[in-house]
Structures are given as structure tokens and as C-alpha cells.
């Protein structure tokens, strides 16, 4: 038994050491962690695979995010792993506190992303990745009352990302476009579908950022929303952000987010803060 435990400990130590020394990619090209757990911006997944690992390496991130708007607070804990700069696995837990009703809505999101073609920097073709996100809402009372059809669903998306070195006035420029196929209401926090209808919709998302220097990134994001529920309006999301990447171990993102109407409560805007710890 002791031999087995020592062997298992050795395997785990080797595994985590391999993660710790994944250091091949340029600073900040691990991206931040999006609300749904995958590597990206704050509200949009990017084609980038998480972590600083390249071929034959493993990398990843823990992240802790809070979004504080007028009537809601969303706390998010996420974890993702990137394998060989090709495959990404992610998990994210959402805890939405609805302040006017003093209740919480919880959601789990399991993600997978796969790099198809191209490269973020060293290829004329942008890096293009395909991803899926399975979402399960654990508290369906409010979604049910609003007319949602299901408490779980799967999003499918295709992202293209490109980083131009010395692209604008000598600054590095990052751009991303994502197409998402979804039936989620408010990314799943208000359930999926509406009144017995699970029809999916194709929506667009985009991000653009400019590096002031290797450590600081400023930019903006826009996320189209399907607006499916008859009972409440769902607006498109947008933000402006600043990211600080002091090293490859820790990074911070601060944003002003405009989320529009949520669950019948208008003008939901406020601060987004995310802290990311690299493996």
C-alpha cells in the first residue's frame, strides 16, 4: 500500500511539475479567463488555448471573478487546462446573487476547445478553434417562472484570434471574432429555450485590444445575445477593459460592463474584476 501511495505521489508530482514549467508562449498570450471558464476576454471566448504551454507541454489557470452591477452580483470560480497548445478543458462555477429577491442562482459550465488551424502570431491564417460548453443551472425556480424550457443546454462556438506584432503605431494588436450557436438565456443563468421551444440561435461576439507595452492591454468587447424569453428583455453585452500581466504567474482584468436589462431589471452596469493564477 505504501509503495502504491509513493508511486501515485511521484506521478502527481511529475504531472504538476510539468504544468509549472510550461513557459514557451509569450507573456499575455495565455489570455484571461472568460466568464464561462475558457481562455478569452471577460465575456467572450477566444481561439487561444489556455496556459503558456506549447507542443508537448501542459499549462492552465485558476481564476476568481466578480461582476457587480446595480441589482446583481455574479461570483465565478474557474479552472482550465491547455494541452500542447491544441486542446483545452475548462470548468466554471457561477453564483449569481439577485439582490432585490435575496436569492442565488448557481450554474456549472464544462468546456472543451480544440485548435483547428492557424496560429495566433506566426501564421497568416488566424488561430481558429472550435469549442463546446455544457451548462447546467442548479436553481431553476426563476428560469421556470420566466418561461425557460430547460435547466441545461450546450453552446457551440467557433473563434478566430490574431495578434499583430507592432501592428498599430508600433503597438501589438489583438482581435477575436466568435460565432456562437446557443439556446441559453443570459448565458444559462435564466435557463435555456422558451415555452417548449429549444430552437438555437446564431449570435456574434467580438473583442479587440491594444498592448500599451508587454504588460498592459486595453480594449473592448461586444457580445450579441439571443433575447428569447417573451417575459423579459435580454440586451447585448459590452465592456471596456484593462488587463495587467506583471508575469506569467498572475494577471488582473478590470472592466466596466454594460449588461443592459436582466430579468426585467433595467440598466445593469458596473465593475468586472478578475484575478488569474497561472499553473
C-alpha positions as CSV (number, residue, x, y, z in Angstrom):
1,X,0.0,0.0,0.0
2,X,2.8,2.4,0.9
3,X,4.6,1.6,-2.4
4,X,1.4,2.4,-4.3
5,X,0.9,5.7,-2.5
6,X,4.5,6.6,-3.1
7,X,4.1,5.7,-6.8
8,X,0.9,7.8,-7.1
9,X,2.6,10.7,-5.3
10,X,5.5,10.5,-7.8
11,X,3.1,10.5,-10.7
12,X,1.2,13.5,-9.4
13,X,4.4,15.4,-8.6
14,X,5.7,14.8,-12.1
15,X,2.4,15.9,-13.6
16,X,2.2,19.2,-11.6
17,X,5.9,19.9,-12.3
18,X,5.2,19.6,-16.0
19,X,2.4,22.2,-15.6
20,X,4.6,24.5,-13.6
21,X,7.4,24.6,-16.2
22,X,5.1,25.2,-19.2
23,X,6.6,28.5,-20.3
24,X,7.0,28.6,-24.1
25,X,4.4,31.2,-25.1
26,X,4.9,35.0,-25.0
27,X,3.6,36.9,-21.9
28,X,-0.2,37.6,-22.0
29,X,-0.8,35.0,-24.9
30,X,-2.4,32.7,-22.3
31,X,-5.3,35.3,-22.4
32,X,-7.6,35.9,-19.4
33,X,-10.4,33.6,-18.4
34,X,-13.8,34.3,-19.7
35,X,-17.0,34.1,-17.6
36,X,-17.7,30.6,-18.9
37,X,-14.2,29.3,-18.0
38,X,-12.4,29.2,-21.3
39,X,-9.4,31.3,-22.3
40,X,-10.5,34.6,-23.7
41,X,-11.6,38.1,-22.6
42,X,-14.1,38.8,-19.9
43,X,-17.3,38.0,-21.8
44,X,-16.0,36.4,-25.0
45,X,-14.1,33.1,-25.5
46,X,-11.1,33.4,-27.8
47,X,-9.4,30.8,-30.1
48,X,-6.4,30.9,-27.7
49,X,-5.7,27.7,-25.7
50,X,-5.2,28.4,-22.0
51,X,-1.8,28.4,-20.3
52,X,1.7,29.1,-21.6
53,X,2.4,25.6,-22.8
54,X,3.3,24.8,-26.4
55,X,3.7,21.4,-28.1
56,X,4.3,18.7,-25.6
57,X,3.6,21.0,-22.6
58,X,0.7,21.5,-20.2
59,X,-0.5,24.8,-18.8
60,X,-3.5,26.3,-17.3
61,X,-5.1,28.8,-14.9
62,X,-7.3,29.3,-11.8
63,X,-9.4,32.4,-11.8
64,X,-11.7,34.2,-9.5
65,X,-14.1,36.8,-11.0
66,X,-16.8,39.1,-9.6
67,X,-19.2,41.2,-11.6
68,X,-21.0,43.8,-9.5
69,X,-23.9,45.6,-11.3
70,X,-26.9,47.5,-10.0
71,X,-29.1,44.7,-8.8
72,X,-26.9,41.6,-9.2
73,X,-23.5,40.2,-8.2
74,X,-22.0,37.3,-10.1
75,X,-19.2,35.4,-8.5
76,X,-17.3,33.0,-10.7
77,X,-14.6,30.4,-9.9
78,X,-12.9,28.8,-12.9
79,X,-10.2,26.3,-13.8
80,X,-8.8,25.4,-17.2
81,X,-6.0,23.3,-18.7
82,X,-4.3,23.6,-22.0
83,X,-2.6,20.5,-23.5
84,X,0.1,21.1,-26.1
85,X,-1.4,24.4,-27.3
86,X,-4.0,22.2,-29.0
87,X,-6.7,21.1,-26.6
88,X,-8.3,23.0,-23.7
89,X,-10.6,21.7,-20.9
90,X,-12.4,24.0,-18.5
91,X,-14.8,24.2,-15.6
92,X,-16.6,27.2,-14.2
93,X,-19.0,27.7,-11.3
94,X,-21.4,30.6,-11.3
95,X,-23.1,32.0,-8.2
96,X,-25.5,34.8,-9.1
97,X,-26.9,36.8,-6.2
98,X,-30.2,38.5,-7.1
99,X,-30.2,41.3,-4.5
100,X,-33.9,42.5,-4.9
101,X,-35.1,39.0,-4.2
102,X,-32.3,37.9,-1.8
103,X,-31.7,34.6,-3.7
104,X,-29.0,32.9,-5.5
105,X,-28.8,31.1,-8.9
106,X,-26.0,28.6,-9.4
107,X,-24.6,27.2,-12.6
108,X,-21.9,24.8,-13.6
109,X,-20.2,25.0,-17.0
110,X,-18.0,22.3,-18.5
111,X,-16.0,23.3,-21.6
112,X,-13.8,21.8,-24.3
113,X,-11.9,23.8,-27.0
114,X,-9.8,22.4,-29.9
115,X,-7.4,24.4,-32.1
116,X,-8.2,23.6,-35.7
117,X,-5.8,25.6,-37.9
118,X,-3.6,28.7,-38.0
119,X,-1.5,30.4,-35.3
120,X,-2.0,33.4,-33.1
121,X,1.2,35.1,-34.2
122,X,3.4,33.1,-36.6
123,X,1.0,32.4,-39.5
124,X,-1.0,34.5,-42.0
125,X,-4.1,32.4,-41.0
126,X,-5.6,33.4,-37.7
127,X,-5.7,30.8,-35.0
128,X,-9.2,29.1,-35.3
129,X,-10.6,27.0,-32.6
130,X,-13.9,25.2,-32.1
131,X,-15.5,24.8,-28.6
132,X,-18.5,23.5,-26.7
133,X,-19.8,24.5,-23.3
134,X,-22.3,22.3,-21.4
135,X,-24.2,24.3,-18.9
136,X,-26.3,23.1,-16.0
137,X,-28.4,25.5,-14.0
138,X,-28.9,24.2,-10.4
139,X,-31.6,26.6,-9.4
140,X,-34.4,26.6,-11.9
141,X,-37.2,28.4,-10.0
142,X,-36.6,31.8,-11.5
143,X,-35.9,30.5,-15.1
144,X,-39.1,28.4,-14.8
145,X,-41.2,31.4,-13.7
146,X,-39.8,33.4,-16.6
147,X,-40.8,30.7,-19.1
148,X,-37.5,28.9,-19.8
149,X,-37.8,25.4,-21.3
150,X,-34.8,23.6,-19.7
151,X,-32.3,23.9,-16.9
152,X,-29.4,22.7,-19.0
153,X,-28.1,23.2,-22.5
154,X,-25.0,23.2,-24.7
155,X,-23.4,26.1,-26.6
156,X,-21.3,25.5,-29.7
157,X,-18.8,28.2,-30.9
158,X,-16.1,28.9,-33.4
159,X,-13.5,31.5,-32.6
160,X,-10.7,33.2,-34.7
161,X,-7.9,35.1,-32.9
162,X,-4.9,37.0,-34.3
163,X,-2.1,39.1,-32.7
164,X,-0.3,41.5,-34.9
165,X,3.1,42.4,-33.5
166,X,3.9,46.2,-33.9
167,X,0.6,46.4,-35.7
168,X,-0.7,49.9,-34.8
169,X,1.7,52.8,-34.1
170,X,4.2,50.2,-33.1
171,X,1.8,48.6,-30.6
172,X,0.7,44.9,-30.6
173,X,-2.9,44.5,-31.6
174,X,-5.2,41.5,-30.7
175,X,-8.5,40.8,-32.3
176,X,-11.0,38.0,-31.9
177,X,-14.3,37.1,-33.5
178,X,-16.6,34.3,-32.2
179,X,-19.7,32.8,-33.6
180,X,-21.9,31.0,-31.0
181,X,-24.9,28.6,-31.5
182,X,-26.9,28.8,-28.4
183,X,-30.3,28.4,-26.7
184,X,-29.1,30.0,-23.4
185,X,-30.9,32.8,-21.7
186,X,-28.4,35.2,-20.0
187,X,-25.6,32.6,-20.7
188,X,-27.8,30.0,-19.0
189,X,-28.5,31.8,-15.7
190,X,-32.1,32.2,-16.8
191,X,-32.3,28.7,-18.3
192,X,-32.5,27.6,-21.9
193,X,-35.1,27.9,-24.6
194,X,-38.6,29.3,-24.1
195,X,-42.1,27.9,-23.8
196,X,-41.3,24.4,-25.1
197,X,-39.1,25.8,-27.8
198,X,-35.4,24.8,-27.8
199,X,-34.5,26.4,-31.2
200,X,-30.9,27.6,-31.2
201,X,-29.8,30.9,-32.5
202,X,-26.5,32.0,-34.1
203,X,-25.0,35.1,-32.4
204,X,-21.8,37.0,-32.8
205,X,-19.2,38.2,-30.3
206,X,-16.0,40.2,-30.8
207,X,-13.0,41.5,-28.8
208,X,-10.2,43.9,-29.7
209,X,-7.3,45.0,-27.6
210,X,-4.1,47.1,-27.9
211,X,-1.0,46.4,-25.8
212,X,0.4,49.6,-24.3
213,X,3.5,47.6,-23.5
214,X,4.1,43.8,-22.9
215,X,2.3,44.0,-19.5
216,X,-0.7,46.2,-20.2
217,X,-3.6,45.6,-22.5
218,X,-6.7,47.8,-23.1
219,X,-9.7,47.0,-25.2
220,X,-13.4,46.4,-25.6
221,X,-15.8,43.5,-26.2
222,X,-19.3,43.1,-27.6
223,X,-21.5,40.0,-27.2
224,X,-24.7,39.6,-29.0
225,X,-27.5,37.9,-27.0
226,X,-30.4,35.8,-28.4
227,X,-33.3,37.6,-26.4
228,X,-35.6,34.6,-26.4
229,X,-37.8,35.0,-23.4
230,X,-41.2,36.7,-24.0
231,X,-41.5,37.8,-20.4
232,X,-38.2,39.7,-20.0
233,X,-35.8,41.5,-22.3
234,X,-32.2,40.4,-22.9
235,X,-29.8,43.1,-24.2
236,X,-26.4,42.6,-25.8
237,X,-23.4,42.8,-23.5
238,X,-20.4,45.1,-23.9
239,X,-17.4,46.2,-21.8
240,X,-14.2,48.2,-21.9
241,X,-11.3,46.6,-20.1
242,X,-7.7,46.9,-18.9
243,X,-5.6,43.9,-18.3
244,X,-2.3,43.8,-16.4
245,X,0.1,40.9,-16.9
246,X,3.0,41.5,-14.5
247,X,4.4,38.0,-15.1
248,X,3.2,34.5,-16.2
249,X,2.0,33.6,-12.8
250,X,-0.6,36.2,-12.1
251,X,-2.8,38.6,-14.1
252,X,-5.6,41.0,-13.4
253,X,-8.5,42.3,-15.5
254,X,-10.6,45.3,-14.6
255,X,-13.6,46.3,-16.8
256,X,-16.7,48.5,-16.9
257,X,-19.5,46.2,-18.0
258,X,-22.8,47.3,-19.6
259,X,-25.2,44.3,-19.5
260,X,-28.5,46.1,-20.2
261,X,-31.7,44.6,-18.9
262,X,-31.5,41.4,-16.9
263,X,-34.7,39.5,-15.7
264,X,-36.8,42.7,-16.1
265,X,-34.4,44.9,-14.2
266,X,-33.0,47.6,-16.5
267,X,-29.7,49.3,-16.9
268,X,-27.4,46.7,-15.2
269,X,-23.9,48.1,-15.4
270,X,-20.9,48.1,-13.1
271,X,-17.4,46.8,-12.5
272,X,-15.9,43.5,-13.5
273,X,-12.8,42.2,-11.7
274,X,-10.9,39.0,-12.4
275,X,-7.7,37.6,-10.8
276,X,-6.0,34.8,-12.7
277,X,-3.3,32.5,-11.3
278,X,-1.2,30.5,-13.8
279,X,-0.1,27.0,-13.3
